């Protein structure tokens, strides 16, 4: 909204200046108006350079706070009010071999359930760490570490009100 207001204001000011100079000086007024527009050029450049960030925020607002990425693989992670991070099992299967959802439910009944938006099978980071603990694959070990360091710990810190180091 702020971007639209900035653009509208910049366009209105430029149009008013150009019209006034054209009205008073004719065609030469457009040439005389260029220095005035050059003064306003910095704000116009700021508006134009701010547009990609605005477009990115607009495109990603649906997944804001839920989008994580591990080595180029998108992970849909739902963080509940208790700061428990629920990883979509379909996304975890991109990194590690996991059993079927029904088997996961039996292995860790409190750590696996259907929830989130969209509703899908999810498992907590603790439950995934428990299931993946037996794996000797280096990528799985890095995935477990990433889950704890990049996902679960910052969520707990936000819940507890602690600063998260950048």
C-alpha positions in Angstrom: 0.0 0.0 0.0 2.8 2.4 0.9 4.5 1.6 -2.4 1.3 2.5 -4.4 1.0 5.8 -2.5 4.7 6.6 -3.1 4.3 5.9 -6.8 1.0 7.9 -7.1 2.6 10.9 -5.3 5.7 10.8 -7.5 3.7 10.6 -10.7 1.4 13.4 -9.5 4.2 15.7 -8.6 6.1 15.0 -11.9 2.9 15.5 -13.9 2.1 18.8 -12.1 5.6 20.1 -12.7 5.6 19.1 -16.3 2.2 20.6 -17.0 2.9 23.9 -15.2 6.2 24.4 -17.1 4.5 23.4 -20.4 1.6 25.8 -19.7 3.9 28.7 -18.9 6.8 28.2 -21.3 5.3 25.9 -24.1 7.5 23.2 -25.5 10.6 24.7 -24.0 9.0 24.4 -20.6 9.5 20.6 -20.8 13.3 21.2 -21.2 13.2 23.6 -18.3 11.4 21.1 -16.1 14.1 18.5 -16.4 16.3 19.9 -13.6 13.3 19.9 -11.3 12.5 16.3 -12.2 16.2 15.5 -11.7 15.9 16.7 -8.1 12.9 14.4 -7.7 14.8 11.6 -9.4 16.3 10.1 -6.2 12.8 9.5 -4.8 11.7 8.0 -8.1 14.7 5.7 -8.1 13.9 4.7 -4.5 10.4 3.8 -5.5 11.5 1.7 -8.4 14.2 -0.1 -6.5 11.7 -0.9 -3.7 9.3 -2.6 -6.0 11.1 -6.1 -6.2 11.0 -6.4 -2.4 7.3 -5.4 -2.4 6.6 -8.0 -5.2 8.5 -10.7 -3.3 6.6 -10.0 0.0 3.3 -10.0 -1.9 4.1 -13.3 -3.6 5.3 -15.0 -0.4 2.8 -13.7 2.0 0.8 -16.9 1.9 3.8 -18.9 3.3 5.2 -16.2 5.5 6.9 -17.7 8.5 6.4 -21.3 7.2 8.9 -21.5 4.3 12.2 -23.0 5.1 14.8 -24.5 2.7 17.4 -27.2 3.3 20.0 -27.5 0.6 17.6 -26.2 -2.1 14.7 -28.4 -1.0 11.6 -26.5 0.2 10.3 -27.5 3.6 6.8 -26.6 4.8 7.0 -26.2 8.5 4.0 -25.4 10.7 5.0 -23.7 14.1 2.2 -23.9 16.7 1.6 -21.7 19.7 3.8 -23.9 21.9 6.7 -23.4 19.5 6.6 -27.0 18.3 7.8 -27.2 14.7 5.7 -29.7 12.6 7.6 -30.7 9.4 5.5 -32.1 6.5 6.5 -35.7 6.2 6.3 -35.4 2.4 9.0 -32.7 2.5 11.1 -34.7 5.0 11.1 -37.6 2.6 12.9 -35.4 0.0 15.9 -35.6 2.3 15.6 -39.0 4.2 13.9 -42.3 3.7 11.0 -42.3 6.0 8.4 -45.1 6.5 4.7 -44.6 5.6 2.7 -42.1 7.7 0.8 -44.9 9.4 4.0 -46.5 10.5 5.3 -43.1 11.7 2.1 -42.7 13.7 2.8 -46.0 15.5 6.4 -45.3 16.1 5.8 -41.8 17.7 2.1 -41.4 18.4 2.4 -38.0 20.1 4.9 -36.6 17.5 3.0 -37.4 14.2 -0.5 -36.2 13.1 -2.4 -34.4 10.4 -2.5 -30.6 10.9 -1.6 -27.3 9.4 -2.8 -25.4 6.4 -3.0 -27.2 4.1 -3.9 -30.2 6.2 -1.2 -32.9 5.7 0.8 -35.4 7.7 3.4 -33.7 9.9 5.9 -34.7 12.4 7.6 -32.7 15.1 11.4 -32.0 14.9 11.9 -34.1 18.1 10.0 -37.0 16.5 12.0 -36.7 13.3 15.2 -36.7 15.3 14.1 -39.8 17.1 13.1 -41.6 13.8 16.3 -40.5 12.0 18.7 -41.2 14.8 19.4 -44.7 13.5 20.5 -43.4 10.1 24.2 -43.3 9.4 23.9 -41.1 6.2 25.8 -37.9 6.5 23.0 -35.9 4.8 20.5 -37.2 7.3 22.8 -36.1 10.2 23.1 -32.6 8.6 19.3 -32.5 8.2 18.8 -33.3 11.9 21.3 -30.6 12.9 19.6 -28.1 10.5 16.2 -28.9 12.0 17.5 -28.2 15.5 19.6 -25.1 14.8 17.7 -23.3 12.0 14.1 -24.3 12.8 13.4 -25.5 16.3 15.8 -23.4 18.4 14.8 -20.0 16.8 11.1 -20.9 17.3 11.7 -21.7 21.0 13.7 -18.4 21.3 10.9 -16.4 19.8 8.4 -18.1 22.2 10.7 -17.3 25.2 11.3 -13.8 24.0 15.0 -14.2 23.5 16.9 -12.5 20.7 17.8 -14.7 17.8 21.4 -14.1 16.6 21.4 -13.2 12.9 
